[in-house]
């Protein structure tokens, strides 16, 4: 493992567009493409959730009241309401953490979702990177834990990590915790893991732990913006003071409350098992391209898969011509142009994608 200290004028920084996200692939001329670039579950939100959201529209004249949704989140995780903060998606939480906490030496473990580092930089912080290695399967091992400076007072890691799809053991992540350090674990995709294995949500014994959750991925609510933070009451209070008044809309609050109900949790658990089966089908198909030099990062545990493929830039371009959008990997620190991230879709879509990939690889090799 090694560290890469990030500076505003470091050429390494300019090579990574931290504000590039998968939705860019399906905007404008990509709007008609089959989307394997965005990690939002297909065919969502379900009808019952749309109805609950629509039902909230009759109350839009009143200011949002988040108490019921906050209590529902707290109950779902077995926590006091003082340990819960509702946010306009996990992205707002990253901004709040960067601006509200008194941070001197933040560290981000990469490759991972780039918004935490971008938010820290925008808040004027110099960010140090710990880069996980491909040779280690991008897993957080003892070497990476040791690579985090002891005086780092903020450490950010994703679990399962976007874009690598690695699910780190909770016990290993907990080793990053220190008195006086804030340990931020982005669990935006953990509800796509059967049984939410290795989740730290609900834990109160890990010092400085902050867990971020998103409801936009599993429930298809990216346009509504809803997520939440789980942390010690004093941390929640600091973040809440940095929020504007009424930061979460009434429809988003209605969605949050609905998604905490037993029926919703059961549906999410069922979806996680289906995603796992569909991912296994995708990975099996991708391994057929091994003779072409394609490598799948395994084991994948999230609703997406990371692959390294020769001529990836050309492959991605040909896939677009063939009707498929995939996520480029070169905007993630620790990766490069050879990497692509593929969202898990249903078997029929995956089969069509694999056929297109076969053509794209052939065209790119000419």
ROLUM-837447 format. One line per 4 residues: their letters; for each residue x, y, z of N, C-alpha, C. Coordinates in steps of 0.02 Angstrom, whole numbers. Atoms other than C-alpha are relative to their C-alpha. Last residue first. Layout:
! ROLUM-837447
A = X/Y/Z/X/Y/Z/X/Y/Z; ...
! end
This chain:
! ROLUM-837447
XXXX = -21/-4/71/-444/-197/-1747/52/55/-10; -63/36/12/-451/-236/-1563/26/5/-70; -54/-37/-32/-582/-104/-1524/68/-32/-13; -12/-62/36/-702/-180/-1651/60/38/28
XXXX = -26/17/66/-685/-354/-1576/17/63/-39; -68/24/-10/-706/-289/-1399/33/-16/-67; -41/-57/-17/-859/-190/-1451/73/-18/9; -12/-41/61/-939/-336/-1540/48/57/15
XXXX = -38/42/45/-919/-451/-1389/17/38/-64; -69/-2/-23/-976/-310/-1276/44/-42/-46; -29/-63/22/-1135/-294/-1378/73/6/20; -5/4/73/-1173/-478/-1354/32/64/-28
XXXX = -58/43/14/-1133/-461/-1169/10/-10/-75; -61/-37/-10/-1252/-313/-1158/61/-43/-18; -6/-46/57/-1395/-409/-1236/65/39/6; -15/41/59/-1368/-550/-1111/9/44/-62
XXXX = -70/21/-2/-1358/-424/-969/19/-41/-61; -41/-59/17/-1523/-345/-1019/74/-19/-1; 12/-14/71/-1609/-515/-1020/43/59/-23; -36/46/44/-1526/-563/-856/-10/15/-74
XXXX = 33/65/6/-1582/-410/-760/33/-42/-54; 68/-4/26/-1457/-270/-728/-29/-71/-5; 35/65/7/-1298/-251/-627/-71/13/-24; 55/11/-47/-1209/-86/-659/-32/-68/-14
XXXX = 62/23/32/-1045/-96/-753/-52/-11/54; 47/25/-50/-889/1/-703/-67/-15/-33; 70/-17/12/-749/17/-831/-42/-29/58; 53/26/-44/-561/20/-805/-69/24/-21
XXXX = 13/70/16/-417/34/-930/-60/-29/37; 43/8/59/-422/224/-926/-18/-72/-16; -23/-34/60/-355/232/-749/-47/-16/-58; 17/37/61/-389/181/-570/27/40/-59
XXXX = -19/70/-9/-313/236/-404/-18/-44/-58; -70/8/-21/-405/401/-403/16/-73/16; -10/24/-68/-574/376/-491/76/-3/16; 12/-57/-44/-604/482/-647/8/-19/74
XXXX = -60/-41/-8/-517/350/-755/-12/61/43; -32/8/-64/-653/220/-726/56/50/14; -72/-2/7/-778/258/-863/33/-1/69; -35/-53/-37/-956/208/-822/75/-6/-11
XXXX = -36/28/-57/-1054/110/-952/41/56/31; -42/-47/-37/-1187/167/-1076/31/-37/59; -11/13/-71/-1255/41/-1202/46/53/30; 59/-13/-41/-1336/68/-1373/8/-9/74
XXXX = 43/59/-1/-1213/-10/-1495/-58/6/48; 27/7/68/-1131/157/-1533/-49/-58/-5; 49/-54/10/-1114/182/-1346/-31/-4/-69; 60/19/-37/-1032/11/-1332/-54/54/-6
XXXX = 38/46/42/-911/62/-1470/-64/-24/36; 28/-38/56/-856/213/-1369/-42/-45/-45; 56/-41/-25/-836/109/-1211/-33/40/-56; 55/46/-17/-731/-19/-1303/-61/40/23
XXXX = 33/19/63/-625/119/-1379/-58/-46/13; 29/-61/27/-585/191/-1208/-38/-14/-64; 63/-15/-33/-562/17/-1135/-34/63/-28; 33/-48/45/-429/-32/-1262/-68/23/28
XXXX = -43/-35/49/-383/-181/-1153/-42/45/-45; 4/27/67/-510/-218/-1015/48/38/-46; -56/-29/37/-511/-197/-828/3/-34/-68; -38/42/46/-680/-232/-749/58/41/-29
XXXX = -56/-36/29/-774/-164/-598/41/-48/-44; -60/40/8/-945/-237/-560/53/43/-33; -41/-20/57/-1103/-154/-497/64/-42/1; 43/5/59/-1246/-188/-374/36/23/-63
XXXX = 47/-54/9/-1116/-220/-237/-43/-10/-62; 54/5/-49/-1030/-380/-179/-52/55/-8; 41/-61/3/-901/-415/-314/-60/-10/47; 73/7/5/-778/-553/-268/-34/69/0
XXXX = 42/43/-41/-693/-521/-381/31/-9/69; -21/-3/-70/-626/-385/-494/-50/-39/42; 53/-21/-46/-664/-445/-670/28/2/70; -4/26/-68/-519/-452/-793/-56/29/42
XXXX = 45/-33/-47/-534/-434/-982/7/-34/69; -36/-42/-47/-380/-488/-1080/-44/35/51; -9/-67/31/-470/-553/-1234/35/47/47; -50/5/53/-445/-733/-1172/13/67/-36
XXXX = -68/5/-27/-535/-679/-1011/53/-8/-55; -43/-46/39/-690/-628/-1109/72/-1/26; -10/30/66/-790/-779/-1048/46/43/-44; -59/44/-3/-763/-711/-873/14/-35/-66
XXXX = -60/-40/9/-885/-571/-917/63/-44/1; -5/-20/70/-1030/-691/-940/65/38/-15; -13/61/38/-1002/-772/-771/8/16/-74; -71/18/-10/-986/-600/-692/17/-62/-40
XXXX = -42/-47/36/-1153/-545/-767/74/-20/5; 10/13/71/-1243/-702/-709/44/46/-42; -36/62/15/-1168/-685/-535/-6/-17/-74; -71/-17/3/-1227/-504/-533/41/-63/-17
XXXX = -13/-33/65/-1404/-558/-578/74/18/-7; 6/50/53/-1404/-681/-433/14/30/-68; -56/46/-6/-1336/-552/-311/-1/-53/-54; -59/-34/26/-1460/-423/-373/60/-46/2
XXXX = 8/0/73/-1602/-546/-342/60/34/-34; -14/68/23/-1540/-576/-165/-6/-5/-77; -71/13/-9/-1531/-390/-133/19/-69/-24; -36/-30/56/-1704/-364/-208/74/-13/5
XXXX = 12/42/58/-1778/-486/-82/39/26/-61; -38/62/-11/-1697/-391/61/-8/-48/-59; -71/-16/12/-1762/-227/-9/43/-62/8; -8/-7/72/-1938/-299/-20/73/14/-17
XXXX = 4/67/29/-1928/-360/160/10/2/-75; -62/34/-17/-1867/-189/217/1/-71/-28; -54/-27/42/-2009/-107/123/65/-36/15; 11/22/69/-2141/-218/201/56/23/-45
XXXX = -18/70/10/-2066/-193/374/-10/-25/-71; 52/46/-22/-2075/-3/359/18/-72/-14; -19/30/-63/-1916/101/347/-51/-52/24; -53/49/13/-1941/140/162/27/-33/64
XXXX = 27/60/33/-2109/223/199/53/-54/-8; 42/36/-49/-2033/345/323/-26/-65/-29; -44/27/-52/-1896/394/202/-40/-41/51; -35/58/27/-2019/414/59/43/-33/52
XXXX = 50/53/6/-2132/528/161/32/-64/-27; 13/25/-67/-1980/631/209/-50/-57/-1; -58/41/-18/-1931/646/26/-8/-29/70; 3/64/36/-2107/705/-18/59/-46/17
XXXX = 53/44/-26/-2100/832/125/-7/-65/-40; 69/-16/19/-1935/904/67/-50/-49/30; 29/58/34/-1771/882/161/-74/14/-13; -43/23/55/-1666/1035/206/-29/-59/-40
XXXX = 41/44/42/-1802/1122/307/39/-29/-59; 66/20/-26/-1688/1258/374/-36/-44/-50; 51/-53/5/-1513/1255/302/-64/-23/33; 52/9/51/-1392/1126/372/-43/63/-5
XXXX = -24/-23/66/-1234/1176/463/-51/-7/-55; -9/-73/-2/-1315/1167/635/23/28/-67; 66/-31/7/-1375/992/592/5/76/1; 21/3/70/-1198/934/561/-66/36/-10
XXXX = -45/-43/40/-1138/992/731/-22/2/-72; 16/-69/-16/-1290/916/818/43/49/-40; 62/-17/34/-1264/750/730/-18/73/11; -18/-8/71/-1084/748/789/-62/19/-40
XXXX = -36/-63/7/-1139/781/969/21/12/-72; 43/-59/-3/-1273/646/957/37/66/-9; 9/-21/-69/-1149/513/900/-41/64/2; -62/-20/-35/-1174/460/720/-17/17/72
XXXX = 3/31/-67/-1298/393/592/66/15/35; -62/9/-36/-1322/504/439/-15/-32/67; -5/-18/-70/-1467/499/318/69/-17/28; -48/44/-33/-1521/493/137/2/18/74
XXXX = 14/17/-69/-1650/572/23/53/-50/25; -53/-18/-46/-1633/663/-142/-19/-14/72; 34/-26/-60/-1796/652/-243/49/24/52; 29/-66/14/-1716/634/-415/-34/32/59
XXXX = -54/-47/10/-1604/492/-356/-26/71/-13; 22/-67/-21/-1756/402/-288/54/53/-9; 7/-40/60/-1740/232/-372/-24/70/14; 69/-19/12/-1777/131/-215/-9/45/-61
XXXX = 45/57/-1/-1616/32/-200/-71/19/-21; -24/54/43/-1504/175/-253/-50/-57/-5; 10/-13/71/-1589/333/-189/17/-59/-44; 60/36/21/-1616/280/-8/-11/7/-75
XXXX = 38/-30/55/-1439/325/42/-61/-42/-14; 44/44/37/-1347/287/205/-38/41/-53; 45/-34/47/-1199/370/287/-40/-52/-38; 23/43/55/-1117/298/442/-49/39/-43
XXXX = 54/-33/37/-1014/409/558/-18/-45/-58; 30/30/59/-905/322/688/-57/44/-28; -1/-45/57/-801/431/804/-35/-25/-62; -9/-72/-11/-767/290/925/2/40/-65
XXXX = -58/-19/41/-841/121/878/10/75/7; -61/15/-37/-956/57/1017/63/19/-38; -15/-58/-41/-1117/137/954/65/-9/39; -55/10/-48/-1150/18/810/12/66/38
XXXX = 26/23/-64/-1322/38/730/54/-10/52; 58/-39/-22/-1252/49/555/-27/-30/64; -16/-29/-66/-1082/-38/546/-58/43/25; 23/-68/-14/-1135/-151/402/20/20/71
XXXX = -56/-46/-14/-1025/-303/368/-22/73/10; -60/25/-33/-1170/-404/296/53/55/4; -40/-59/-17/-1324/-306/247/63/-20/39; -11/-2/-72/-1418/-471/252/38/60/24
XXXX = 46/42/-39/-1397/-487/65/18/-1/74; -37/59/-23/-1294/-339/3/-46/-43/41; -1/46/57/-1398/-213/-97/40/-63/16; 65/35/2/-1440/-127/68/-8/-43/-62
XXXX = 1/59/-44/-1254/-92/86/-67/-36/-2; 20/60/37/-1250/20/-68/-7/-62/44; 54/-15/47/-1246/194/11/-26/-62/-36; 36/62/12/-1144/128/157/-58/9/-48
XXXX = 53/-11/49/-1016/269/159/-32/-67/-17; 10/60/40/-913/242/317/-62/12/-44; 60/-4/42/-846/402/395/-3/-62/-45; -4/53/51/-722/379/537/-66/-2/-37
XXXX = 66/15/29/-703/540/637/10/-51/-55; 6/6/73/-542/537/738/-72/-14/-19; -16/-63/33/-515/601/916/-3/-1/-75; 26/-58/-38/-507/427/990/22/65/-34
XXXX = -45/-23/-52/-461/310/847/-36/53/42; 26/-46/-50/-560/209/720/54/16/52; -19/-68/19/-470/131/572/-21/51/52; -69/-11/-21/-480/-39/656/26/69/-20
XXXX = 1/-26/-68/-669/-28/637/71/12/26; 16/-72/2/-646/-48/450/4/30/69; -59/-33/27/-560/-216/479/-11/76/-5; -52/0/-51/-698/-277/595/63/35/-24
XXXX = 14/-54/-48/-832/-224/471/55/5/52; 25/23/-65/-754/-336/340/-8/58/48; -52/7/-50/-734/-242/175/-30/-27/65; 32/-5/-65/-860/-272/36/54/-14/53
XXXX = -30/37/-55/-772/-235/-129/-40/13/64; 48/50/-21/-882/-176/-273/28/-45/55; -33/65/2/-732/-82/-345/-46/-58/17; 27/43/52/-829/74/-397/25/-73/3
XXXX = 11/-21/69/-899/113/-267/66/30/-24; -31/-58/30/-848/23/-109/-21/9/-72; -48/20/50/-964/-92/-15/23/61/-40; 10/71/-11/-927/-10/101/-72/-20/-14
XXXX = 65/25/20/-851/160/63/-5/-75/12; -3/61/39/-708/239/159/-70/-22/-18; 61/17/37/-677/411/234/13/-64/-40; -14/53/48/-551/452/371/-66/-20/-33
XXXX = 60/19/39/-555/613/471/22/-51/-52; 58/-9/-43/-432/659/611/-66/-10/-37; 58/-15/42/-276/589/529/-62/6/45; 30/-64/-18/-141/595/664/-56/22/-47
XXXX = 30/3/-67/-103/410/653/-34/66/18; -39/-34/-52/-74/425/466/-36/-1/67; 37/-60/-22/-174/296/366/40/33/56; -17/-56/43/-46/178/289/-37/64/18
XXXX = -62/-32/-25/-61/59/436/18/62/-40; 17/-29/-65/-242/22/389/60/36/28; 37/-62/13/-187/-1/209/-20/34/65; -46/-50/27/-55/-127/260/-34/66/-12
XXXX = -41/-30/-54/-176/-221/373/47/54/-26; -38/48/-41/-295/-249/227/40/35/54; -30/-35/-57/-431/-143/147/33/-52/45; 27/13/-67/-463/-236/-14/39/40/52
XXXX = 27/-63/-27/-429/-164/-187/-32/-10/69; 72/1/12/-404/-344/-247/-35/62/25; 33/23/-60/-234/-343/-164/-75/-4/-9; -31/64/-18/-141/-333/-330/-31/-30/62
XXXX = 31/53/40/-263/-196/-382/27/-68/20; -33/25/60/-196/-90/-240/-40/-54/-35; 0/73/-3/-286/20/-115/24/-27/-67; 22/36/59/-234/202/-124/5/-75/11
XXXX = -29/67/-7/-227/303/36/-29/-41/-57; 30/61/26/-258/483/-11/38/-62/22; -49/53/12/-221/641/85/-36/-63/-21; 21/70/-11/-338/787/67/57/-47/-15
XXXX = -48/40/38/-293/970/88/-12/-73/18; -44/49/-31/-450/1055/152/50/-29/-50; -66/-27/-13/-527/1216/86/49/-48/32; 2/-32/-66/-712/1170/96/69/25/21
XXXX = 40/-61/7/-712/1136/-91/-3/38/65; -41/-49/35/-571/1012/-61/-37/67/-7; -53/-22/-45/-673/920/70/44/53/-33; 31/-43/-51/-825/913/-43/52/27/48
XXXX = 17/-63/33/-721/846/-189/-30/48/51; -62/-40/9/-643/715/-76/-16/67/-31; -28/-20/-65/-813/654/-16/63/42/-7; 32/-59/-29/-884/663/-194/26/19/69
XXXX = -44/-58/-3/-757/543/-270/-31/61/34; 42/-56/21/-842/378/-234/38/65/12; 67/-2/-29/-700/257/-201/-37/58/-31; 53/-31/40/-528/204/-262/-67/-3/38
XXXX = 19/7/70/-470/264/-139/23/-68/-27; -25/64/25/-467/286/50/-28/-10/-70; 51/37/37/-492/470/92/32/-63/-29; -26/53/43/-388/553/227/-59/-35/-34
XXXX = 47/51/25/-427/717/314/35/-49/-47; -36/45/45/-295/809/416/-48/-55/-24; -67/-24/16/-357/964/507/35/-44/-52; -45/50/27/-545/944/519/67/30/-16
XXXX = -66/-33/-3/-658/1049/629/53/-52/-19; -47/28/-48/-823/974/573/67/37/-4; 20/-10/-70/-958/1080/492/52/-25/49; 6/-70/-21/-893/1110/316/-12/9/75
XXXX = -58/-40/20/-825/942/259/-2/70/29; -59/24/-36/-951/840/357/61/43/-14; 8/-19/-70/-1095/946/292/61/-21/40; -12/-72/-4/-1034/929/112/-4/23/73
XXXX = -72/-11/11/-1020/740/128/17/74/6; -35/19/-60/-1195/733/205/76/11/-7; 4/-57/-46/-1267/830/59/39/-15/64; -45/-53/24/-1202/695/-59/-2/60/46
XXXX = -64/5/-34/-1285/559/47/48/56/-22; -46/48/30/-1454/619/-13/65/-2/38; 22/1/71/-1545/777/42/48/-45/-39; -34/-45/47/-1510/736/224/-29/-7/-70
XXXX = 24/10/68/-1595/661/376/32/52/-46; 11/-62/36/-1492/660/536/-22/-16/-71; 22/3/70/-1500/517/660/-7/71/-28; -55/27/39/-1408/489/826/-16/-2/-75
XXXX = -55/-49/-2/-1524/604/924/61/-24/-39; 10/-48/55/-1667/491/867/56/52/-2; 36/-59/-22/-1597/356/981/-6/49/-58; -38/-56/-26/-1543/200/889/-46/54/29
XXXX = -5/10/-72/-1612/27/851/40/55/35; -68/18/-18/-1574/41/666/11/-10/75; -24/51/47/-1753/37/602/70/-24/19; 28/65/-20/-1810/132/756/26/-56/-43
XXXX = -31/19/-63/-1692/277/718/-25/-69/23; -69/21/14/-1747/282/537/34/-24/63; 4/64/36/-1931/285/589/69/-26/-17; 15/52/-49/-1898/421/719/-2/-69/-33
XXXX = -61/7/-41/-1815/530/587/-9/-56/52; -48/37/41/-1961/501/468/64/-12/40; 23/70/9/-2086/550/603/50/-41/-40; -3/38/-62/-1988/705/657/-21/-74/-9
XXXX = -37/62/6/-1951/772/484/-2/-45/60; -9/21/-70/-2085/906/476/33/-69/-2; -15/70/-15/-2079/995/308/11/-12/74; -71/12/-1/-2162/1167/301/14/-73/19
XXXX = -32/-2/-67/-2345/1162/259/75/-11/-6; 6/-68/-26/-2418/1209/89/34/7/68; -58/-40/17/-2349/1046/18/-4/72/25; -23/-38/-58/-2475/942/112/57/47/-14
XXXX = 55/-42/-23/-2575/877/-36/21/43/60; 3/-62/37/-2411/819/-113/-57/45/23; -28/-56/-39/-2380/690/22/-10/67/-34; 46/-19/-53/-2498/566/-60/25/58/42
XXXX = 54/-41/29/-2391/567/-216/-49/23/54; -29/-65/15/-2243/504/-114/-53/47/-27; -13/-33/-64/-2346/364/-40/29/70/-11; 65/-22/-29/-2415/320/-211/10/36/66
XXXX = 22/-59/38/-2240/317/-288/-66/27/28; -40/-55/-24/-2188/199/-148/-18/65/-37; 23/-18/-67/-2331/79/-184/38/60/29; 63/-36/2/-2292/83/-370/-23/22/69
XXXX = 59/42/10/-2110/34/-350/-65/40/7; 28/28/-62/-1974/166/-371/-62/-43/-14; 17/-30/-64/-1897/87/-469/-15/73/-10; 71/11/-13/-1887/-22/-625/-20/24/70
XXXX = 47/-9/55/-1696/-26/-624/-72/-13/23; 36/60/18/-1594/-7/-466/-52/15/-54; 67/-2/-29/-1486/148/-468/-39/-60/-25; 12/55/-47/-1300/122/-498/-67/7/37
XXXX = 27/-27/-63/-1289/231/-653/-20/-58/45; -47/-48/-29/-1176/178/-797/-22/24/68; -39/40/-47/-1264/19/-856/52/45/35; -43/-29/-51/-1400/121/-939/31/-52/45
XXXX = 14/45/-55/-1473/63/-1104/53/14/53; -41/60/-9/-1447/216/-1211/-26/-44/56; 34/59/28/-1586/335/-1262/41/-64/10; 63/12/-35/-1529/477/-1148/-36/-62/-25
XXXX = 1/67/-29/-1350/466/-1208/-66/-20/31; -1/50/53/-1360/612/-1329/1/-71/27; -1/-26/68/-1418/725/-1186/1/-56/-52; 32/-65/14/-1378/640/-1023/2/14/-75
XXXX = 67/9/29/-1346/455/-1002/-38/66/-6; -1/46/57/-1157/453/-975/-68/-5/-34; -23/-37/59/-1163/609/-864/-4/-44/-62; 58/-29/34/-1270/510/-741/20/39/-62
XXXX = 28/43/52/-1117/404/-700/-58/30/-38; 39/55/-27/-1026/542/-606/-37/-36/-57; 32/40/52/-887/664/-649/-36/-59/33; 71/-17/6/-856/788/-509/-35/-38/-55
XXXX = 37/24/-59/-690/712/-456/-74/14/-4; 56/-47/-5/-619/733/-631/-45/-25/56; 61/30/-24/-456/638/-605/-54/54/8; 16/59/40/-303/679/-708/-65/-32/21
XXXX = 30/-22/63/-298/855/-637/-19/-59/-43; 68/-26/-11/-274/781/-464/-33/18/-67; 43/58/-12/-124/676/-516/-72/23/8; 24/25/64/-45/834/-589/-45/-61/8
XXXX = -30/65/16/-37/901/-409/-27/-24/-67; -36/-6/64/-86/1084/-407/36/-64/-19; 40/-34/50/-223/1074/-274/34/1/-68; -6/-73/-5/-125/947/-176/-38/31/-57
XXXX = 32/-38/53/-159/762/-144/6/75/13; 24/-62/-28/-37/660/-42/-27/44/-56; -10/-51/52/-29/488/-120/-28/65/27; 41/-59/-5/-8/350/7/17/48/-56
XX = -37/-61/-2/55/177/-24/-48/58/6; 42/-59/0/0/0/0/44/62/0
! end
